[in-house]
Amino acid sequence: MDKNLEIDNVDLTILGLLSQDANMPYTEVAKKAFVSDGTVHVRMRKLKEMGVVQGAQLTLDYSKLGWDIVAFLGIYLDKSSLYSEVSEDLKQIPEITGMHYTTGGYSIFAKIVCRDTKHLRNVLHDKIQKVKGIQRTETFISLEEPINRTIPLQ
């Protein structure tokens, strides 16, 4: 690895602070990490160029916006060789908020968010199950998410 692309404890400290609060100003990150503001900017640019930091996102509480159903979907494919095609089709469904290619019984495990059970049924029936290559699905409705966190980096 190029010497300039190595990750050190300063990088990990900066990432840890921003993982806890992505809105924290770089000036505050710098104070807490005992480095200059410029160091935080340079390190973040380096981490973005390396692909370690891949952007930032707004975390929403969908239930407060009327989207009350979170479900996980195990997807069985007709053939595992169809994964790429099916994956591209599933990316076009906005209610799918996360997707993993997995080992085990399912080929794909997806997270979907819907307004209510009727919306869930429509997404499953009219969108997901019509994707060519999907054999069948198994749905798990989430009742609660007591943990949603980043891992500590140090």
Contacts in CASP RR format, 6 or more apart in sequence:
PFRMAT RR
TARGET T0000
AUTHOR 0000-0000-0000
METHOD contacts of the structure
MODEL  1
MDKNLEIDNVDLTILGLLSQDANMPYTEVAKKAFVSDGTVHVRMRKLKEM
GVVQGAQLTLDYSKLGWDIVAFLGIYLDKSSLYSEVSEDLKQIPEITGMH
YTTGGYSIFAKIVCRDTKHLRNVLHDKIQKVKGIQRTETFISLEEPINRT
IPLQ
4 46 0 8 1.000
5 46 0 8 1.000
5 50 0 8 1.000
7 47 0 8 1.000
7 50 0 8 1.000
7 52 0 8 1.000
9 154 0 8 1.000
10 33 0 8 1.000
10 35 0 8 1.000
10 39 0 8 1.000
10 43 0 8 1.000
11 43 0 8 1.000
11 46 0 8 1.000
11 47 0 8 1.000
11 52 0 8 1.000
12 153 0 8 1.000
12 154 0 8 1.000
13 32 0 8 1.000
13 33 0 8 1.000
13 154 0 8 1.000
14 29 0 8 1.000
14 33 0 8 1.000
14 35 0 8 1.000
14 40 0 8 1.000
14 43 0 8 1.000
14 44 0 8 1.000
14 47 0 8 1.000
15 47 0 8 1.000
15 52 0 8 1.000
15 53 0 8 1.000
15 153 0 8 1.000
16 150 0 8 1.000
16 152 0 8 1.000
16 153 0 8 1.000
16 154 0 8 1.000
17 24 0 8 1.000
17 29 0 8 1.000
17 32 0 8 1.000
17 33 0 8 1.000
18 24 0 8 1.000
18 29 0 8 1.000
18 44 0 8 1.000
19 150 0 8 1.000
19 153 0 8 1.000
20 150 0 8 1.000
22 56 0 8 1.000
26 37 0 8 1.000
26 38 0 8 1.000
26 40 0 8 1.000
26 41 0 8 1.000
26 44 0 8 1.000
27 37 0 8 1.000
29 40 0 8 1.000
30 36 0 8 1.000
30 37 0 8 1.000
30 38 0 8 1.000
30 39 0 8 1.000
30 40 0 8 1.000
33 39 0 8 1.000
33 40 0 8 1.000
44 53 0 8 1.000
47 53 0 8 1.000
48 54 0 8 1.000
48 55 0 8 1.000
62 68 0 8 1.000
62 70 0 8 1.000
62 113 0 8 1.000
66 115 0 8 1.000
67 113 0 8 1.000
67 114 0 8 1.000
67 115 0 8 1.000
68 114 0 8 1.000
68 115 0 8 1.000
68 116 0 8 1.000
69 113 0 8 1.000
69 114 0 8 1.000
69 115 0 8 1.000
69 116 0 8 1.000
69 117 0 8 1.000
69 119 0 8 1.000
69 120 0 8 1.000
69 141 0 8 1.000
70 111 0 8 1.000
70 112 0 8 1.000
70 113 0 8 1.000
70 141 0 8 1.000
70 142 0 8 1.000
70 145 0 8 1.000
71 111 0 8 1.000
71 112 0 8 1.000
71 114 0 8 1.000
71 120 0 8 1.000
71 139 0 8 1.000
71 140 0 8 1.000
71 141 0 8 1.000
71 142 0 8 1.000
72 109 0 8 1.000
72 110 0 8 1.000
72 111 0 8 1.000
72 112 0 8 1.000
72 139 0 8 1.000
72 140 0 8 1.000
72 142 0 8 1.000
73 108 0 8 1.000
73 109 0 8 1.000
73 110 0 8 1.000
73 111 0 8 1.000
73 112 0 8 1.000
73 124 0 8 1.000
73 128 0 8 1.000
73 137 0 8 1.000
73 138 0 8 1.000
73 139 0 8 1.000
73 140 0 8 1.000
74 106 0 8 1.000
74 108 0 8 1.000
74 109 0 8 1.000
74 110 0 8 1.000
74 137 0 8 1.000
74 138 0 8 1.000
74 139 0 8 1.000
74 140 0 8 1.000
75 86 0 8 1.000
75 90 0 8 1.000
75 106 0 8 1.000
75 107 0 8 1.000
75 108 0 8 1.000
75 109 0 8 1.000
75 110 0 8 1.000
75 128 0 8 1.000
75 134 0 8 1.000
75 137 0 8 1.000
76 105 0 8 1.000
76 106 0 8 1.000
76 107 0 8 1.000
76 134 0 8 1.000
76 135 0 8 1.000
76 136 0 8 1.000
76 137 0 8 1.000
76 138 0 8 1.000
77 83 0 8 1.000
77 86 0 8 1.000
77 107 0 8 1.000
77 108 0 8 1.000
77 133 0 8 1.000
77 134 0 8 1.000
77 135 0 8 1.000
78 133 0 8 1.000
78 134 0 8 1.000
78 135 0 8 1.000
79 133 0 8 1.000
80 107 0 8 1.000
82 132 0 8 1.000
82 133 0 8 1.000
83 101 0 8 1.000
83 107 0 8 1.000
83 108 0 8 1.000
85 132 0 8 1.000
85 133 0 8 1.000
86 107 0 8 1.000
86 108 0 8 1.000
86 131 0 8 1.000
86 132 0 8 1.000
86 133 0 8 1.000
86 134 0 8 1.000
87 99 0 8 1.000
87 101 0 8 1.000
87 108 0 8 1.000
89 131 0 8 1.000
89 132 0 8 1.000
90 96 0 8 1.000
90 99 0 8 1.000
90 108 0 8 1.000
90 110 0 8 1.000
90 128 0 8 1.000
90 131 0 8 1.000
91 99 0 8 1.000
93 112 0 8 1.000
93 123 0 8 1.000
93 127 0 8 1.000
93 128 0 8 1.000
95 112 0 8 1.000
95 113 0 8 1.000
95 114 0 8 1.000
95 119 0 8 1.000
95 123 0 8 1.000
95 127 0 8 1.000
96 110 0 8 1.000
96 111 0 8 1.000
96 112 0 8 1.000
96 128 0 8 1.000
97 111 0 8 1.000
97 112 0 8 1.000
97 113 0 8 1.000
98 110 0 8 1.000
98 111 0 8 1.000
99 108 0 8 1.000
99 109 0 8 1.000
99 110 0 8 1.000
99 111 0 8 1.000
100 108 0 8 1.000
100 109 0 8 1.000
100 110 0 8 1.000
101 107 0 8 1.000
101 108 0 8 1.000
102 108 0 8 1.000
102 109 0 8 1.000
106 138 0 8 1.000
112 120 0 8 1.000
112 123 0 8 1.000
112 128 0 8 1.000
114 120 0 8 1.000
114 123 0 8 1.000
120 139 0 8 1.000
120 141 0 8 1.000
124 137 0 8 1.000
124 139 0 8 1.000
128 134 0 8 1.000
128 137 0 8 1.000
129 136 0 8 1.000
129 137 0 8 1.000
END
